[in-house]
């Protein structure tokens, strides 16, 4: 981290207190992670937000772009032809553009999930030609996927400008 980087500490947000039902708990934790992920990217400076800070090429903006595709695939049934490409935002995309697209995908996914009351039932908008996973599986997978990338984002954001916290 460069010597001129200023450390910014955000207030940590504790895990959610949700209702006792399985769907409520899973959705509560997923929304908690989604909010954290968007906050990690929102306001991150250019060009560092899209600059790889690790040998794998992972960058903060690409992580959120990828999660947008995962949300759309899992809950909206949209096909993804090149998962590797989802880890890169277009050069013309601003941070605000990518954050807005992610929040829109989450909102649309939540509209679909609002109709899911049985965790064993398949997600209503499965990808064509593929068996639909259960709502339970889809929510659990999205918690894992979003949580893993939120951890990556924690480190990348701290490397960019010293910002930490959930």
C-alpha positions as CSV (number, residue, x, y, z in Angstrom):
1,X,0.0,0.0,0.0
2,X,1.5,3.4,-1.0
3,X,2.6,5.7,1.8
4,X,0.1,8.3,0.7
5,X,-2.9,6.0,1.2
6,X,-5.3,7.2,3.9
7,X,-7.0,4.5,5.9
8,X,-10.8,4.9,6.1
9,X,-12.7,2.8,8.6
10,X,-16.4,2.3,8.0
11,X,-18.6,1.2,10.8
12,X,-19.1,-2.6,10.7
13,X,-22.7,-3.8,10.2
14,X,-23.5,-6.8,12.3
15,X,-25.1,-9.9,10.7
16,X,-28.9,-9.6,10.2
17,X,-31.5,-10.6,12.8
18,X,-34.1,-12.3,10.7
19,X,-37.3,-14.2,11.2
20,X,-37.1,-17.8,12.2
21,X,-38.2,-19.4,8.9
22,X,-35.6,-21.0,6.6
23,X,-36.3,-18.7,3.6
24,X,-36.2,-15.6,5.8
25,X,-32.8,-16.6,7.3
26,X,-31.3,-17.4,3.9
27,X,-32.6,-14.3,2.2
28,X,-31.6,-12.1,5.2
29,X,-28.0,-13.3,5.0
30,X,-27.8,-13.1,1.2
31,X,-29.1,-9.5,1.3
32,X,-26.6,-8.7,4.0
33,X,-23.8,-9.9,1.8
34,X,-25.2,-8.2,-1.3
35,X,-25.3,-4.9,0.5
36,X,-21.8,-5.3,1.8
37,X,-20.5,-6.2,-1.7
38,X,-22.1,-3.2,-3.3
39,X,-20.7,-0.9,-0.5
40,X,-17.1,-2.3,-1.2
41,X,-17.3,-1.1,-4.8
42,X,-19.4,2.0,-4.5
43,X,-17.2,5.1,-4.5
44,X,-13.9,3.2,-5.2
45,X,-11.6,5.4,-7.3
46,X,-10.6,4.9,-10.9
47,X,-8.5,3.4,-12.3
48,X,-7.6,1.3,-9.2
49,X,-11.1,-0.1,-9.0
50,X,-10.4,-2.0,-12.3
51,X,-6.7,-2.6,-11.8
52,X,-5.6,-6.1,-10.9
53,X,-4.0,-6.1,-7.5
54,X,-3.2,-9.9,-7.5
55,X,-1.6,-12.1,-10.1
56,X,-4.9,-13.8,-11.0
57,X,-6.1,-10.5,-12.5
58,X,-9.0,-10.1,-10.0
59,X,-10.2,-6.5,-9.6
60,X,-12.9,-4.9,-7.5
61,X,-15.1,-3.8,-10.4
62,X,-14.8,-7.1,-12.1
63,X,-16.0,-9.0,-9.0
64,X,-19.2,-7.0,-8.9
65,X,-19.7,-7.3,-12.6
66,X,-19.4,-11.1,-12.1
67,X,-21.8,-11.2,-9.3
68,X,-24.4,-9.4,-11.4
69,X,-24.1,-12.1,-14.0
70,X,-24.4,-14.8,-11.3
71,X,-27.6,-13.2,-9.9
72,X,-29.1,-12.9,-13.3
73,X,-28.2,-16.5,-14.2
74,X,-29.4,-18.1,-10.9
75,X,-32.6,-16.2,-10.3
76,X,-33.6,-14.7,-13.7
77,X,-32.6,-17.6,-15.9
78,X,-30.2,-15.6,-18.1
79,X,-27.6,-17.6,-20.0
80,X,-23.9,-16.8,-19.6
81,X,-21.7,-18.0,-22.4
82,X,-18.3,-17.0,-21.0
83,X,-18.0,-16.9,-17.2
84,X,-14.4,-15.7,-17.4
85,X,-15.5,-12.6,-19.3
86,X,-17.9,-11.7,-16.5
87,X,-15.0,-10.8,-14.3
88,X,-14.2,-7.8,-16.5
89,X,-16.3,-4.6,-16.7
90,X,-16.3,-2.8,-20.0
91,X,-13.9,0.1,-20.2
92,X,-16.8,2.4,-20.7
93,X,-18.6,1.3,-17.5
94,X,-18.2,3.6,-14.6
95,X,-18.2,2.4,-11.0
96,X,-21.7,3.9,-10.7
97,X,-22.9,2.0,-13.8
98,X,-21.7,-1.4,-12.4
99,X,-23.1,-0.8,-8.9
100,X,-26.5,0.3,-10.4
101,X,-26.6,-2.9,-12.6
102,X,-25.8,-5.0,-9.6
103,X,-28.5,-3.4,-7.5
104,X,-31.0,-3.8,-10.3
105,X,-30.2,-7.5,-10.7
106,X,-30.6,-8.0,-7.0
107,X,-33.9,-6.1,-7.0
108,X,-35.2,-8.2,-9.9
109,X,-33.9,-11.4,-8.2
110,X,-35.7,-10.5,-5.0
111,X,-38.9,-10.0,-7.0
112,X,-38.6,-13.6,-8.2
113,X,-37.7,-14.8,-4.7
114,X,-40.7,-13.0,-3.2
115,X,-42.9,-15.8,-4.7
116,X,-40.8,-18.6,-3.3
117,X,-42.2,-19.9,0.0
118,X,-41.1,-23.5,-0.2
119,X,-37.3,-24.0,0.1
120,X,-37.6,-27.4,-1.6
121,X,-39.4,-26.0,-4.7
122,X,-37.3,-25.2,-7.8
123,X,-36.4,-21.6,-8.6
124,X,-39.1,-20.3,-10.9
125,X,-36.8,-19.1,-13.7
126,X,-34.2,-21.7,-14.3
127,X,-31.8,-21.5,-17.2
128,X,-33.2,-23.2,-20.4
129,X,-32.1,-26.8,-20.9
130,X,-30.9,-27.2,-17.3
131,X,-32.7,-28.6,-14.3
132,X,-33.8,-26.0,-11.9
133,X,-32.1,-26.1,-8.5
134,X,-34.2,-25.9,-5.3
135,X,-34.7,-22.5,-3.8
136,X,-32.7,-23.7,-0.8
137,X,-29.8,-24.7,-3.0
138,X,-29.9,-21.5,-5.0
139,X,-29.9,-19.3,-1.9
140,X,-27.2,-21.3,-0.2
141,X,-25.0,-21.2,-3.3
142,X,-25.5,-17.4,-3.7
143,X,-24.6,-16.9,0.0
144,X,-21.4,-18.8,-0.6
145,X,-20.6,-17.1,-4.0
146,X,-21.3,-13.6,-2.7
147,X,-19.6,-14.2,0.6
148,X,-16.4,-15.5,-1.1
149,X,-16.2,-12.6,-3.4
150,X,-17.1,-10.1,-0.6
151,X,-14.0,-11.4,1.2
152,X,-11.9,-10.8,-1.9
153,X,-13.4,-7.3,-2.2
154,X,-12.5,-6.5,1.4
155,X,-8.9,-7.1,0.7
156,X,-8.9,-5.4,-2.7
157,X,-10.6,-2.3,-1.4
158,X,-8.2,-2.0,1.5
159,X,-5.3,-2.2,-1.0
160,X,-6.8,0.6,-3.1
161,X,-7.5,3.2,-0.4
162,X,-7.3,1.6,3.0
163,X,-11.1,1.4,3.4
164,X,-12.2,-1.4,5.7
165,X,-15.4,-2.6,7.4
166,X,-18.7,-4.0,6.3
